[in-house]
Amino acid sequence: MKKKKFLILIFTATLFLSQSMTVFAVTESDVQAVGKETAAGNVFIWFLCAIAFLKISQKIDSFLSSLGINVGHTGGNMMAELMVAARGLTTAKNVAGGSSFRGGSFRVGGSSNSMNQSSFLSGGLAGAVGRQFTQSAMQTMTGHASNPISRRAFESSVKKGGDFANGVTGAVAKGNISYTGSMTGTQAAQALTSYLGQTGIPDAPSYSGVEIDGGRIMFKKTSVDYPNGTAFGMYNTEQYMAPEGNYETVTTADNTTWYKQYATDTVERTPYMTGEGKIAYHENIVQKLPDMPKRKDRV
């Protein structure tokens, strides 16, 4: 039985080698003849075959070891397999024309609460992996998941004001809150600094009470102009109508435009009963944001 199994494994490995050798001889003229997308697909198939071959080799090694024959170990090392995967991604990306992943390049929302993309493999294998990694970072930063690799990548990018962090922040900010959730806390404040293009700027404002979700960004800003801190609200121009009253339009790092309003002094009246049984009011001046503008999908 073992001998029969061994022969099947040898036959499978031989068949793999005989069918995949031509991929090693891909030339520039071959790529031009079949097209970049087709060539990228061929490399992707070869990449999967290479992984399958490593697994077959491991089975052969295990079988030979059971027969008492010393063999070298093929595969089984996580770092080595990651290197193989990275090489495959890079090759497919280069053949496809060097297309690059842009963080948050997909739209989230809609009644189906699903990613709005034409194809899972849009942009090639590198694009699919990039979208999946961005989604993982979004879920981690909104508390829906816990992925230490995604968190470290986001934290590293946000310190530099990088495209990856800004893409994740933008995707959460413009996404459907029931699907993407909210970004809050200290890291949301750091993400907002990066998203507004203020990373590394001397005397940059500090932010607190940040909430990023559903087409809006709410926060309190403390700066030279607002030493005591002032509440602000930002609303995505594609999702919200223009607000009433004074506002300005700002552009974030991902070239998205937002309506921006700040809190103004408002008289707050609190009723109370006097000794004569009459109603009077305590009046205090407080800062209050204008009413939130209407969403375009609800008008």
N, C-alpha and C positions, 0 to 999 in steps of 0.2 A: 504493500500500500504506500509506504514511504517512497519507494523507488518510483512508483507511478506519479505521485505528487511532485517529486523532484523533476521528472521529465516534463511535466506540464509547465512548471515554472521556467525551466530552461527554454522550452518552446515559446512561451509568452515573451520572455526577454529577447529572444532572437527575432521574433516577429516585430517587436518594438523597434529594435535597432535597424532592421531592414526597411522599415517604413518611415523612419524619422531622420535618416542621414541627410536627405536633401535640404533640410532646413538649415543645416550648418553652412551651406554653400549659397545662401541668399545674397545676391548682388544688388547694386543700386538699379541696374537695368531691370532686374526681376521685379523689384518694388514698383518701378514706373509702369511695368507691363500690366500688373494686376491691380494696381492702386494701393494707396497707403493703408486704407481701412482694411482691405483684404489681407494685405501682408501682416498687419497688426493682429488680425484674427488668427492667421497661421501661426504666428509666434506664440499667441495665447494658447493655442491647442498644443504646440510643442512644449510649452511650459507645464501644462497639466500632465502631458506624457512623461516629462522628466520626473515630476513628483511621483507618478505611478511607478516608474522604473526604480526609483529609490526604495519605494515600499516593497517591490518585488525582490530587489536585492537583499533587503532585510530578511524577507522570508527564506530566501536561498541560504543566507548566512546562518539563520537559525536552524535550518534543516541540516546543513553540513556540521554545525556544532553538535547537534544531537547524535551525529555519526562519529563524533570524536575527532573531527578535523578542525584544526585551528584556522580561523578566517579573520580577516580584518572587518571592522565594524563599518557598515555603510549606513549613513543617516543616523537617526536616533538622537542627534545633537541639535537642540532647539536653535542655537545660534547659527549653526551651519544651514539649517533649513530656512531660517529667516534671511540669510544671505542669498540663498538660492531664489527665494521669493522676491527679494529686492531686485536681484539681477533680472528676473523675468519681467517685473513691472517696468524697470528702466528700459529694457529692450523694446517692450511693446510700446512704451511711450515715445521712444525715439523713432521707431518705425512709423508711427502714426503722425509724425511731423513735429514732435517735440511739444505737443499740446500740454499746457500747464493747468493744474487745478486751482480754481479760485474758491476760497472758503465761502460757504454760504451761497453757492451759485444756484441753489434750487429754491423754489418757493414752497412755503408751507402754509396750508390753510384749506379753505373750501369745506363744503358740507361733508365730504368723505373723510376729512382729517388725514389725508395722505399726501405724500410728496408729489408735486406736480412736475413730472419729468417725462420726456418723450420716450426714454428707454433706460433701463437699468444700466446698460453698458454705454450710455451716451458719453462721448469723450474717451472711449476705450476703457481698458481695464483699470488704468490709473485713475480715470475719472470716477469709476464705480467705487473703487477703494477709498478715494478721497471723500466722496459723499458719505460713505458709511462711517468714516472716521469723524467727519464733521458732525454727523447725527449723534454719534457716541459722545462727542464733546458737549453738544447741546444738552443731552439727557443728563450728563454728569454735572454740568454747571447749573442746571435747574433742579437738581436733586432727584431726578427720576431714575438715576442709575449711579453706579460708583465704579468708574474706570480710572485707575491711577495713571495709566499712560496718557489718556486723553486729558486728564487734569494737568499733568506736568507740561504737556505740549501747549495747552491753553495758557497756563501761568507764564511759561517762558516767552510765548508770543506777545502776551499783553504787556509785559515789562518793556518790550521793544516797540510797542505800537504796531505790531505785525499784522499782515493781511489775514492770517488764520484766525487770530483772536477777534479781529474786527468782523470777519465773515460770520463767525459763530454768534457774536453779539447782535449783528444785524439780522441774522436768521431768527433769533429769539425775539428781537424787538418787533419784527414785522410778521411773526408767525401767529397762528391761531392759539390763543392761550390755553384752550382745552387740550391741545395736542402737544405744544412745546413747553407749557408751563411758564414760570416766571423766574427771572434772574434777580436775586436780591443779595443784600449783605455787603461785606467788605470787597469781595471779588467783583461784585456788580459795580461798585464805585470805581475800582481800578479799570474795569472793562469800559465804563463810560468815558473815563479820561482818555483812553486809547481811541475809542470810537469817535470822539470829538476832535481827534488829532492834536491833543494837548500833552502827549507823553514827552517828557524831557524839556518842556518849556519852562523857563524860569518864572517864578511867581504864578504858576498855573493854579487855577481854582481847585478847591477840594470839594468832594461831594459826599453826601450822607443821605440816608433814607431812600436809597435808589431802588426803584422798581422798574424792570424792563420786561414788557410783555405786550402782546395783542395790539401792536400798532401805536403804542404810547410809551413814553419814558418819563417817569416822575422822579424828582430829586430835590434836594436842598443844596444850594450852592453858597459856599463861603469864599470870598475873594476880597481883593482890595476895594472893589466897588461895593461889595456887600459884606462888610466885616461881621455883621451880626447874623448872617445867613438869611437867604430868601428862597422860598419854594418856587420851583419852575415846573412847567409841564411841556412836553414835546409830543406832537401828534403827526403821524406819517401822512404826508400830503396825498398819497394814493389811497389811503383808507378813510381819511377824515375830511369833512368839509372845512373851509376856512373858518376859524373861530371868530366870534364877535369881539369887539374891542381891539385894543392894541396888541400886535404880535409882530414877530419877525420871522423870516424864513432862513433856516440854516441848512448847510449841507454836511453830512457826516463822511467818515473815511471811506465808506463804500458807495459814495456818490448818491446817497438817498437824501431827499429833501424833507424837512420837518418844519411844521409850524411850532414856534416857540413862544410861550407866554410866561409871565412872571407874576407872582402874587403882589397885590396892591393893598394899601391900608383900607380897611373896611370897618365901619362902626358895627359892633355886635351888641345887640340889645337883649338883656335877660330880664324877664318880668319878675316882679315880686309884689307881695301884698303889704301895704302900709298899715300903720296902726289904726287909721280911720277906716280900714276896709276897702281902700282903693287900690287899684293896680298901678304900679309905677315900674320904671325900667332902670336897671343898671346899664350904663353904656361904657363899652371898652373898645379901644381901637386895636384891631387884630389884622394880621396879613392873611389874605385869602385869595386863592386862585380863582379866576373866572370860571364859569360853567364850562364843562368839557364840550367841545364841538360835537356835532352829529356825525355818526359814521355814514359813509356813502352807501354801504350795503343795507342800511336801514331807513333810508330816505324814501 
